[in-house]
Amino acid sequence: MFTGIISAVGKVAAIDRAEGRATFRFATGKLDLAGLKLGDSIAVNGACLTVIAFADKEFSADLSRETLDCTTLGELQSGASVNLERALSLGDALRGHLVNGHVAGVGAGINMQPDADSARLSIELPESLARYVARKGSVCVDGVSLTVNAVAGPVFEVMIVPHTQTETIISAYVPGTHVNIEVDMIARYLERIVQYTGENQGQS
């Protein structure tokens, strides 16, 4: 589990691509790696990855075809900046929202407008995800947990405060930038419960 509060902006240091998979090495910037162990989880742009090797200020992770195809990580090139967050440990303070690190789909940033010292960011979702996003609910964008200000069809709007602009990759978004989206997991489970109940009514 994660909080959706980005700990550091890192960079893609190297990529070893092969058929159906890739191994990424990430430079971790100011991310605290104290106590890190092989097999620990680090969210990269909101996607939970497993540490397979690490050294001072770097770690590596294997990415499967599923991760490459279903997130923006397959689009990354060496030198790209990424949001990083280490997984919560038992007893850690929950400073944000509960985030799973399971990317539901890829959206597109379509507009970023200044609003005082903040910015209003509009993102278009795939139609399959639009029903899970509600005004004043939470949504995770590239690992950043944000509160939804408005929803209009497949487009939702969030406010990006100065701290988030400074401490994440969001300030570099341009129209059309692809972003990883994690929607509210409770909404997805409720939908599945209703669906399953409907499928099985009258079978007992």
N, C-alpha and C positions, 0 to 999 in steps of 0.2 A: 504494500500500500504506500501511497504517496500523499502529499498535501496540496500539490498544485502550486507551491511556492518555489520558484526557481532558485537554486543555490548558486549557480555559476553559468556563465556562457563559455562554452568550450569550442573546439574546432575539430573537424575531421582531419586527422594527421595522415592517414593512409587507408587505402581500400584494396583488398585482395579479392577480386571477383572470380567466381567459377560458375559452372553450369548449375543454376538453381540455388545458389547460395552466395554469401559474401562474408568476409571477415573485415570488420572496421576497427581501426585504432583511433582513439579519441584523445586529444590533448585536453586536460580537464580545467585549465585555468586556475581559478581560486577555489575550486571544489575541494573540500576537506576529505581526504582519503584515509584518515586515521582509522585503524581497525578494519579496513576493507579486507574481505576474504574472497577467495575464488568461489564462484557460485552466487555471490551477492547480486542484487539487482540495482541498476541505475536506469532512470528514465532519460531517454534522449529524444527531445522534441515530443515528449509525452508517451513514447513507446518504451515499455519495460524491457530492458535487455539484461542478459546474464553475463557477468564478468568471467572471462575465460583466462585472462592474464592481466597483470598490472605492474606498473613500475612508478617511479616518481613522476607525478603529474600526468600519467597516461593510463588508459585501460583499453582492453580489446574485447570485442563481442562478436559472436557469430550471428548472422541474420539469415533466416530461412527464406525460401521463396515466398511464403505467405506474408512475412513481414515486409519483404521488398515490394511485393505487389500491392499490399493493402495499406501502406503508409507512405509518407513522403521520403522515407529514408532511402528508398531505391533511387531517388532523384539526386541525392547528395553527391557532390564532388569533393575531392581533397581541398582543404582550405575553407570549406563552408562552416559558418558559425552555427552552433546548436545549443539549445537549452538543456541544462543538466540538473537532475535532482536525485539524490540517493534515497533508497527506500527507508521508510520509517522503521525504527527499532522499538521493541516493547518498552514502554515507559517514556518514549519521546512525546513532547508536547505537540498536540495537533493544532498547528498555527493557521491552517487553511481549511479546505474541504477535503473529504476523503476521495482519493483518486486511485483507480486501479492500475493505470498504465496500459490499458487495453484499448487501442485505437479502434473506433467504430467505423471510421471512414475518413475521406479526405474532402475538405471544403476548399473554397477559393476566396481569398480576401478581395473584395471588390471596391472598397472605398475606405479612406482614412481621412477624416476631417478634423482640423483643430477645434477644440472646445475649451476656451480659457487656456490653462496650462496642461490640460489633458487632451485626449483625442478620441473621437468616436470611430470605432472600427466596425464595418459591416462585412459579414461573411455569408456566402451562399453555400448551403448544404446540399448534398445529394437528397433527392426526394425521399429516399428510404429512411433518412435520419430526421427529417424536418419535424415529424410528429413527437419526437422525444425532447424538443427544446421548448421551454415555456418562459414567459416573462417573469423575471425575478427568480428563476431557477438558476442552476449553475451549469456551466459547460466548460470543458477543458480544451484549450487551443494551444497546440504545440507544447503541452505540458503545463500551461498556465491556467489555473482555475479562475474563471471570471463569472460575474453575475450578468445575466441577460437583461438588457434594458428594454428591448423591444423585439417583436417578432412579426414578420410579414411574409406569409408563405414560407418558402425555403430560405429566406434571408433573415438573419438575426443581427442585432447590434449590441456591442459591449463598449464600455468606457475603459480606456487605457490611461491610467494615472501616470504622473511623471516617474515615479519609482519603477513601475513596470516597463515604461519606455526605456529607462536607463539600464535596467538589470536583466533584460531579456532580448531576444532577437526580433521582437514585434516591431520595434521602431524602424527596421529595415524592410518591412513589407511594402510591396508596390501592388497596384491592381493586377489581379491574376495570380498572386503568390499562393501556392498550394500549402495548406496547413492540415496537420493532424487534428482530428476531432474525437474527443471522448464524451459521449452523452451520459446522462444520468442512468446508472445501472438499475436503480429501483424501477424506473419507468419501463425498462426493457423486460425486467422480470415480471412486472404486473401484466404487461401485454402478453407474455408467454403463458402466464397462469390463466388468463381469460381465454386465450386461444386453445390451450390444452383442455380446459373445462368444456369448451364448446365442442371440441373434437370427440370427447368421451362421454358426453351426456347420453343417458339411456343405455350405456353399454354394460352397466353393472346389473 
